[in-house]
Amino acid sequence: MSELTLTLLRLGLLALLWIFIFSVVGVLRTDIYGTAVSRRGKRKALKEAQKQDRQRSAPRTPAPVAAGAGGAAGAAAPSPAPGRGVPGRKGRGKGTPTTLVVTEGPLAGTSLPLRSGGILIGRNPECALVLDDDYASGRHCRIYPDPSGRDGWAVEDLQSTNGTFIGRDRLTGSRPVEVGTTLRIGKTVLELRG
């Protein structure tokens, strides 16, 4: 073998070794730090959700005030309280939810309106609610219109690693949900509100 051929072989093997090292480091980085999530997309989605929440809550504010002002409407005034999720009320949990609110976790205070196409929840950037939670799967669960034909919603665990919990029960398959239902995904707690 000539000196030139031997040098080219050595350089080729050295280049392959470096390519292998960079690919291993890239895989380890992804495993340790997870998928990179665009902060700009989160902020935009959060601002949009807050804007929609403000628009929805604006027309609702005058209604209870007007109902409470009239003498005949006084009996109907207590009915909005169960929708707010007062813990001691028997009426809690009745009604159709319209909003998903994050009550605990890194995104606490975030709210999303429930859409007819459903809401996908997880760590992937494609999800409607992107969780920054180490215990959430890429596509963790979804909330969608109840297929039984009723005016309601259902939640389905999408075979997540750590599970989706309704209250203290682990969700298997799908289950109908109502106003006041709490979902727990890792350190994040979500509540369905009317």
Secondary structure as the mmCIF struct_conf table of DSSP 4:
data_model
#
loop_
_struct_conf.conf_type_id
_struct_conf.id
_struct_conf.beg_label_comp_id
_struct_conf.beg_label_asym_id
_struct_conf.beg_label_seq_id
_struct_conf.end_label_comp_id
_struct_conf.end_label_asym_id
_struct_conf.end_label_seq_id
HELX_RH_AL_P HELX_RH_AL_P1 GLU A 3 TYR A 33
BEND BEND1 THR A 35 THR A 35
HELX_RH_AL_P HELX_RH_AL_P2 ARG A 39 ARG A 60
TURN_TY1_P TURN_TY1_P1 THR A 61 THR A 61
HELX_RH_AL_P HELX_RH_AL_P3 PRO A 62 ALA A 69
BEND BEND2 GLY A 70 GLY A 71
HELX_RH_3T_P HELX_RH_3T_P1 ALA A 72 ALA A 76
TURN_TY1_P TURN_TY1_P2 ALA A 77 SER A 79
HELX_RH_AL_P HELX_RH_AL_P4 PRO A 80 GLY A 83
TURN_TY1_P TURN_TY1_P3 ARG A 84 GLY A 85
TURN_TY1_P TURN_TY1_P4 PRO A 87 GLY A 88
TURN_TY1_P TURN_TY1_P5 LYS A 90 GLY A 93
BEND BEND3 GLY A 95 GLY A 95
STRN STRN1 THR A 99 GLU A 104
BEND BEND4 GLY A 105 GLY A 105
TURN_TY1_P TURN_TY1_P6 PRO A 106 GLY A 109
STRN STRN2 SER A 111 PRO A 113
TURN_TY1_P TURN_TY1_P7 SER A 116 GLY A 117
STRN STRN3 ILE A 119 GLY A 122
BEND BEND5 ARG A 123 ASN A 124
TURN_TY1_P TURN_TY1_P8 PRO A 125 GLU A 126
BEND BEND6 CYS A 127 ALA A 128
STRN STRN4 LEU A 129 VAL A 130
TURN_TY1_P TURN_TY1_P9 ASP A 134 TYR A 135
TURN_TY1_P TURN_TY1_P10 GLY A 138 ARG A 139
STRN STRN5 CYS A 141 PRO A 145
TURN_TY1_P TURN_TY1_P11 PRO A 147 SER A 148
BEND BEND7 GLY A 149 ASP A 151
STRN STRN6 TRP A 153 ASP A 157
BEND BEND8 GLN A 159 GLN A 159
BEND BEND9 THR A 161 ASN A 162
STRN STRN7 PHE A 165 ILE A 166
TURN_TY1_P TURN_TY1_P12 GLY A 167 ARG A 168
STRN STRN8 ASP A 169 ARG A 170
HELX_LH_PP_P HELX_LH_PP_P1 LEU A 171 LEU A 171
BEND BEND10 GLY A 173 GLY A 173
STRN STRN9 SER A 174 VAL A 177
TURN_TY1_P TURN_TY1_P13 VAL A 179 GLY A 180
STRN STRN10 THR A 182 ILE A 185
TURN_TY1_P TURN_TY1_P14 GLY A 186 LYS A 187
STRN STRN11 THR A 188 ARG A 193
#
